[in-house]
Amino acid sequence: MTLQDPNVQIGPRLPGVPETTNIASFLPAGAAARPDAAAVVVHGKRAGEWQTTTYAELEALSNRIAGGLAQQGVVKGMHACVF
């Protein structure tokens, strides 16, 4: 799947969020502005099935992952493989 795929849709940018913003700064802004809006929508296992994650859910998951990495000694600027 690529950004040119007709099934991939990129939603509108949030007002005040610069084009060059990385995901670490974009998620809190999205969660604050539209916590219940869909941040990620992926096709499910069955035809016609879609799974949606809201900005608030994605922000919470991101914070959990960051906390877990920090507990393992990962600090800003380090490279970490997450899978």
C-alpha positions as CSV (number, residue, x, y, z in Angstrom):
1,M,0.0,0.0,0.0
2,T,1.3,3.4,-0.9
3,L,0.1,7.0,-0.6
4,Q,-0.8,6.8,-4.3
5,D,-3.2,3.8,-3.6
6,P,-6.8,5.0,-4.2
7,N,-7.8,3.3,-0.9
8,V,-5.4,5.5,1.1
9,Q,-6.9,8.8,2.2
10,I,-5.0,11.6,3.9
11,G,-7.3,13.8,6.0
12,P,-7.1,17.6,6.4
13,R,-4.3,19.1,8.4
14,L,-5.2,20.6,11.8
15,P,-5.1,24.4,11.9
16,G,-1.9,25.7,13.3
17,V,0.1,22.5,12.8
18,P,3.0,23.2,10.4
19,E,3.6,21.0,7.4
20,T,7.0,19.8,8.8
21,T,5.6,18.6,12.2
22,N,6.6,15.1,13.1
23,I,4.2,12.6,14.6
24,A,5.5,13.2,18.2
25,S,4.2,16.8,18.1
26,F,1.2,16.1,15.9
27,L,-0.5,13.5,18.1
28,P,-1.0,15.7,21.2
29,A,-2.4,18.5,19.0
30,G,-4.8,16.1,17.3
31,A,-5.9,14.5,20.5
32,A,-6.6,17.9,22.1
33,A,-8.4,19.3,19.0
34,R,-10.4,16.3,18.0
35,P,-10.1,13.4,20.5
36,D,-12.9,11.3,19.1
37,A,-12.0,11.8,15.4
38,A,-10.5,8.9,13.5
39,A,-6.7,9.1,13.4
40,V,-6.1,5.7,11.8
41,V,-8.5,3.6,9.8
42,V,-7.4,0.3,8.4
43,H,-9.2,-2.5,6.5
44,G,-10.2,-5.4,8.7
45,K,-9.9,-9.1,8.1
46,R,-13.4,-9.4,6.5
47,A,-14.7,-7.6,3.5
48,G,-16.3,-4.3,4.4
49,E,-14.9,-4.4,7.9
50,W,-12.9,-1.4,9.1
51,Q,-11.0,-0.8,12.3
52,T,-10.7,2.8,13.6
53,T,-8.4,4.3,16.2
54,T,-9.2,7.8,17.5
55,Y,-6.7,10.5,18.2
56,A,-7.2,10.1,21.9
57,E,-6.6,6.3,21.7
58,L,-3.5,6.7,19.5
59,E,-2.1,9.4,21.9
60,A,-2.7,7.0,24.9
61,L,-1.0,4.1,23.1
62,S,1.9,6.3,22.1
63,N,2.4,7.5,25.7
64,R,2.3,3.8,26.9
65,I,5.0,2.8,24.4
66,A,7.1,5.9,25.2
67,G,6.8,5.1,28.9
68,G,7.9,1.5,28.3
69,L,10.9,2.6,26.2
70,A,11.9,5.1,28.9
71,Q,11.8,2.3,31.6
72,Q,14.2,0.3,29.4
73,G,16.6,3.3,29.3
74,V,15.8,4.7,25.9
75,V,16.2,8.5,25.9
76,K,15.6,11.2,23.4
77,G,18.1,11.0,20.5
78,M,18.6,7.2,20.8
79,H,17.5,4.8,18.0
80,A,15.2,2.0,19.0
81,C,13.6,-0.8,17.0
82,V,10.0,-1.2,17.9
83,F,8.0,-4.0,16.4
